[in-house]
Amino acid sequence: MSKWKLVTEFTFDSAHYIKDYNGPCGRMHGHTYTVRLEATSSTLHASEHCPHPVMVADFKSLRWAKKDVTKGGLDHGILNDILPNNYETTAEMIAQYNYDETKKRIPEGVQLKVAVSETPNSWVEYEE
């Protein structure tokens, strides 16, 4: 069976602190987060911007978090104020939040994997 794998990577800048963390990460600080998304499908789909079934998912839908916080993204926001209470602001939970929100924006049946990095040499991956 044929399969397509779409990969995109982007960055956004945000501040956060980890609640009740005993150390520097418990204080407000910022990161340039790198997000890598992999979307896989055996079927091509249309999108909000293209009526023809010619893509796994629209890049615009995958890169929503890159938008400014005032436009519904995560860029230049305080993650503790943006993420719902059931998400802490660790890299693990930021990856899960990106996954959950991205799944709402892409066609049903598309497999998704999200990787988030706060630093150049530390990553976390999340998929279901």
N, C-alpha and C positions, 0 to 999 in steps of 0.2 A: 504494500500500500504506500502510495506517495505521502510525503510529509514535508511541510515547510517549517523552518525555524527562523523567526525574526528576532534579531538582537539589537538593542539600542542601549546607549549609555549617556547619562547626563549628570550634571551637578546642580546643587542648589546650596545656598548659604543660609544657615539658621542657628539660633542659639537654643540652649537647653541646660537643664541640670537634672541629675538623677535624685529623686526624692529620697531622703534618709540615707544617702550614701556618705560614708565616713571617709572623706578624702576630697581631693580637688574636684572630682566629677560631681560632687554635691553642690558646688557653687556654679552660678550662671557662667557659661562659656559658649563659644561658638565653634562651628566646623564648616568646612566646605564638604558636604556629603557627596559621594559619588554613588549613583544608583545605576545598576545594570539589570535590564529586564530581558528575559527570554520568553517569547511566546511561540508555542508550537501548535500546529493544527494540520489535519489531513484534508481540511476543507478551506477554501478561500471564501471571504466574506465581503459584503458591502460595508460602508461606514456612514456616519452622519454626513461626511463631506464627499463621499463618492458612492453613487447608487449601484455600481457594478461589483459583482463578487470577484475582486481581483487582489485581495490582501488578507493576510492572517488577521491583522488588527491595524488600525490606523495609528501611525506614529504619534499624532496629536493626542490620541486617547492614552497612549502609553506614557507620554511625557507630561502628564497633567501636573505632577508635583513640582516641575521646574518653573511653573508660573509663579508670579508674585503672590504673596499671601492675600493681598487685597483682591486678587482675581481667582481665588479658589485653590491656589497651589501652596507650597511650603516655603518658597524662597523668601528670605529676609523676614521670617517670622520667629516667634518664640514657641518652640514645639510643645512646651508644657501648657501653653494656652490654646494650641490648635488641636492636638490629639485628644480624643475623648478620654474620659477618666479610666477606662479599662485598658488603655495603652500607656505603659511607662515609656520614658524617652531613652531607653537603651537602644543600641543598634539593632538588637534582635526584634524589639517591639516596633521600631521604625520600619524595619523590613516587612513585618507582618502587616502593619498599617498600610504601607504602600501596596502590598499584595491585595489586601481586602478592598481598598478603594479602586485599584486598577481593574480588578475582576468585575466591578460594577460597570466599567466603561468599555469593556471589550465583549465580542460575541460569545455566547454560551458555547461551551465545548473546547475553547482554546485553553491549552495547558499553559500555566504561567510559573515562572521562577524569578524571584527578586533577590538581588544581592545589594547590600548597602555597606558602604565604608565610611568611617569617620576620619580615618588616617590612611596614608598611602599603603600601609602594609598590614592592615587589619580589616577583614571582611566578615560579614555574616550572610548566609543564604537562607531563604525561606521559600518553601513550596508545599503544596498539599498533594 
